[in-house]
């Protein structure tokens, strides 16, 4: 992906790591999705939608903590695979 820097690539590797990383900062995942060309649609409260090529994924941003729990990391991994972004 042309919009990705080295930090985005490290985040991508962390998302696809086994076992699933449950301490990854949500802001890094969000930055990766934007770098991958996703459009961000803000929802009510902490909800956010990412869209690319007609595909969508919905998340609730973590609060009060910053970490994306494992289920968010897994959902991000599945969405990245759908849009063709893999390490």
C-alpha positions in Angstrom: 0.0 0.0 0.0 1.5 3.3 -1.0 0.0 5.3 1.9 1.6 3.1 4.6 4.7 4.1 6.5 6.9 1.8 8.7 4.7 2.4 11.7 1.6 1.2 9.8 3.5 -1.9 8.6 4.5 -2.7 12.2 0.8 -2.3 13.2 -0.3 -4.6 10.3 2.2 -7.2 11.5 1.0 -6.9 15.1 -2.7 -7.4 13.9 -1.8 -10.5 12.0 0.4 -11.9 14.8 -0.5 -15.2 16.5 -1.5 -15.2 19.3 -3.8 -12.2 18.9 -2.4 -9.1 20.6 -4.8 -7.6 23.1 -2.7 -4.7 24.1 -2.4 -2.9 20.7 -3.4 0.8 20.9 -6.7 1.5 19.1 -5.3 4.7 17.5 -2.7 2.6 15.7 -5.3 0.4 14.2 -7.4 3.4 13.2 -4.4 5.1 11.5 -3.6 1.9 9.6 -7.2 1.6 8.3 -7.0 5.2 7.1 -3.6 4.6 5.5 -5.1 1.6 3.7 -7.6 3.9 2.0 -10.6 3.5 4.3 -13.1 6.3 4.7 -14.0 7.1 8.4 -17.7 7.7 9.3 -18.2 8.9 12.8 -21.3 7.6 14.6 -23.0 8.5 17.8 -20.8 8.3 20.9 -17.8 6.1 20.4 -19.0 4.3 17.3 -17.0 4.5 14.1 -17.4 2.9 10.7 -14.7 2.3 8.2 -15.6 1.9 4.5 -13.6 0.8 1.5 -14.8 -0.5 -1.9 -18.4 -1.1 -0.6 -17.2 -3.0 2.4 -17.9 -1.8 5.9 -16.8 -2.6 9.5 -18.3 -1.1 12.6 -16.4 -0.5 15.9 -16.9 1.1 19.2 -13.7 2.9 20.2 -12.3 1.6 23.5 -12.8 3.8 26.5 -11.7 4.7 29.1 -8.6 2.6 28.1 -6.6 2.9 24.9 -6.1 -0.7 24.1 -8.0 -2.6 21.4 -9.2 -5.8 23.0 -8.6 -9.1 21.2 -12.1 -9.2 19.6 -11.4 -5.7 18.0 -8.1 -6.8 16.7 -9.6 -10.0 15.2 -12.4 -7.9 13.6 -9.8 -5.5 12.2 -7.8 -8.4 10.8 -10.8 -9.9 9.1 -11.8 -6.6 7.5 -8.2 -6.0 6.3 -8.3 -9.4 4.7 -11.6 -8.5 3.0 -10.1 -5.4 1.5 -6.9 -7.2 0.4 -4.5 -5.7 3.0 -2.2 -8.4 4.4 1.4 -8.3 5.6 
